[in-house]
């Protein structure tokens, strides 16, 4: 390795390949680093694109990424509906009409903003303690409750084939693009299923700066490690000698900072983690350094 990765914590902005699982991509990073790793939001095997993988103590930041926005390029095939809501599944309805571009464009505002969305049966949603996809594979009938999701942008980019259209979608966590395909089909009086999906952005991670795991090895992987502190959207606070002594021993340190979360740095400039100020005292919220 070009430097000692084992003392660092951060993210690898992986460009997941189509046809492999998110877990497989994480396993590659874990093997190369020898550190605990985890992704910050799964992608289905048929999808590709941005998959931020946390390395080391950065895995503790999962909850801080739950609210991050995501951006996708998706293609929907109209005239068919599958059990998985994408074209890898079994066709359960077909022969629906193919809508015009104008019809589709007029329907998109109804799927923008805060909307109630029913997740796909083939999903990781839990039903009575069982994953939906396991129940669906077993042929069991069940219903998933609608969930409020946020769709900021739903843009028709154009027609790819007679019955295939391309869309750009910006949305919040928990939004299923496959469900958007199904619901859009219903709005224009036909069927629709997703046939391709590329995540182009997740939080601050963009596809232009991503790397495929097949390009990584033990010698170069540290060159692609994004420091954890660089992706946190909080103001920074460098502790003085008195504050550091209190803070590192778990004692609230008087600081007078406005209430909120902060990136905390020690006197030597090293990143310690996330702290919280209640307006009077500063307390450690999350330790991210190795020592």
N, C-alpha and C positions, 0 to 999 in steps of 0.2 A: 504494500500500500504506500501511497505517496506521503502519508502522514499517519499518525496514530489514531485511527478511527475509533479504537476501543475506548478512548477517554472522551469521546464526543457523543452528542445527542442531536438528532435533527430529522430531516425528511429526505427521501429519495422521490423525486417527481417521476414516477413510472408511467410510461406510455404502454398500457396493457394491450397485448396482442389479441386479436379476435380468435376465438376458439379455445382459449385457456381460461382457467378460473382465476379469480382474484387471489384466492388462497395459494395457488401455485406461484404467482408472482411474488407474494410475500415470502414464501418458502425460499425462493432464490436469494432474496435480500438477506434473510436470516442466515442462510448457509454461508454467504460471502462475508458477513460481518461478525457472526458468532454472537449476536446480541438479540434480545427480544425485539420483535417487529410486529407491526399490525397496520392494516390499511385504514384510511379515514373515510370509508364509504365504498361499499362493494359495487362492482360492475358485473352484470351477467356474462357468462362465457361468450355469447354471441356479440357482445359489445366490445368496443375498444376505446382507447383514449386515456385521459388523465386519471391516475390512481395514486394519490399521495400515500406513501408508505412511511410510517413513523419508525424510527430506529432508536433503540435504547430507551432512555427515560421519556422521550417524546411521545411514547405510547400513552403516557398519562394525560395527554392533551386531547383525547378523543372527545370528551364532553365540550371542549372549547370549539370544536369543529362542527358540532351538531347543527348549528344555525347557519352554516356557510352556504352561500348560493352556488349553484352549478349551472353550466351552460352545455347544451348538446346540439349536435346536428343529427337529425333522424329522418329516415325514410319510411313512409307508410304505404302499404299496398291496399288499395280499395277493392271491394268486391268479394273479399274472403274474411272469415273470422276463425281463429284457431283457439284451442283450449288454453294455450299459454299466452295468448294475445300477441305472439310474434310468429314469424314464419318458420320457426323450428318446431312448432307444435302440430297437432292433428287438426285438420280442417273440420270444423263443426257446422259451418254455414258458408255458402258461396252462391254466386250468381247475382249479387247485389249490383245496383247501377253504379256507374262511375261518375262522380260529381264533376262539375266544372270548376275551374280555378276561382271564379267569382263566388260560387256557392261556398267553397271552402273558406275563402277569405272572409266572407260575411259571418261565418259561424265561429271563427277563432276568438272574437272578443268574449263569447259566452264561456270560453275555457281559459280566460285570463283573469288574474286577480286571486282573491281567496275563493276557492271552489271546494265542494265536497266531492271526494273521489273514492271509489271502491277499488281497493288493491286487487291485483290479479290473484286468482286462486293459486296459481303456481308462483308463490312468493314465500319469503321467510316469515310472514306474519303468523302469529301464534293463534291457534284456535283450540281452546281447552287444553293448553299445554303442549299441543302438537303443531309442528310447522305446517303451513298451508300446503306447500309443495309435496310433503309426505302424504297428507290426506288425499290430495288430488291424484297422485300416482297410484294410490291404493283404490281409486275409484269411488271414494266416499263423497257424499254430497254435503256441502256446508256453505254458510254465508259469512262473508267478511263485512264488518261494519264500515260505512263510509267514514273517511277521515278528511279533516280540513287541511288542504295543502295550498301553497302559494305559487302561482305561475306569473312571473313578471312580464315575460315576453313569449309570444307564440306566433312566429312569423312564417308565412308561406314563402319559401325561396324559389319554388318553381316545379314544373313537371319533369320527371326523369323518364318515365315511360307513360304509355296510355293510362295505366291505372296506378302509377307510382308517383308520389309527390315528396318533395324534400322540405323539411321544416327546421328552423332554428328556434330553440326553446331555452329560456332562462327560468330557473325555478328554485324553490327552496328544498330543504332536506325532506325526504319522505315521499316525494312526488314520483309516481311511476309513469314513465313515458309510454309504456305499453297500454296503460289504462287511458292515457290521453288519445291514443290511436283508436281504441274501442269507442270512446265517448264521442270523438269527432265523427266517426262513421255513423253513429246513431243520430247525431245532430243533422247530418245531411241526408238521412234516410237510406243508409246502406250499411255495409260492413267495412271494417278496416282493421288491419293488423300491422304491427311494426316489423319491418324487414331488415333494418340496420340502425345502429346507434353508435355515435362517437361522442364521448365526453370531451369537450374542448377546454373546459375550465372548471376547477373546483376550488372555491375560495380564492386565494392568491396564486394558485398553481395553474399554469397555462400549458397547453399542448406544445406550443412553440419551444418551451424550455424543458420538455420531458425527454426521457431516455428509455429505450426498450431494454429489458433485462438481459437479452442476449448480447448486448453490447457491453455489459458490465463484467468486471473480473476483480480479483483481490487487489490488483495493482492500481486500478483507476476508480474504484467505487467511491473513495473518499472525495474525489474531485467533484462528484455529483451530490454530495451531502449538503443540503440546505440547512443552516443552523436554525435551531428551534426558535431562538429569540427574533430572528428576522421575519418570521411569519406571524408573530403575535401583534395585534393592532393596538397595543397599549403604550402609553407614555413610559419612558425609562426613568428609573431612579437609581442613582449611585449612592450607596450607603456611606456615611462618614464613619469614623472610628467608633464613636459612641453607639450609633445606630446599629452598626454591624455586630458589635458585641452582644447587644440585646437581641437583635433579630435572629442571629444564628443560634441562639440559645432558647428560642421559642418564647421570648418575652416581648410583648408589644412595645414597639419603639416610637416614642413621640416624634411626630414629623410635620403635622399641620398641612399635609397634602389634601387636596380635594378628594372626596369620596370616590372610590373606583379601584380598578385593577391596574397594576403596574408591572413592567419588566424590571426585575431587581438585579443590580450589578454590585459585586463586592468592590472594595477599594483597589484591588489589583486589576480591575476591569473585567473579570470573569463573570459570566452570566450565572446567576443562582437559580432563578425561577420566577414564579408569579407571586406577587404580594398584593394585599388588599389594604387600602386605607379607609378607615371609617370617618375620616375628616379630622381625626386627632392622632390616632396611633396607626402604625403600620405593622401588619402581621403577615407571616408567611402563609400563602394559600396553596402553593404547589412547588415542591423542590424538583428541579430538573438537572442540576449539576450532578456529576458522578461522585463527588466527595462532599 
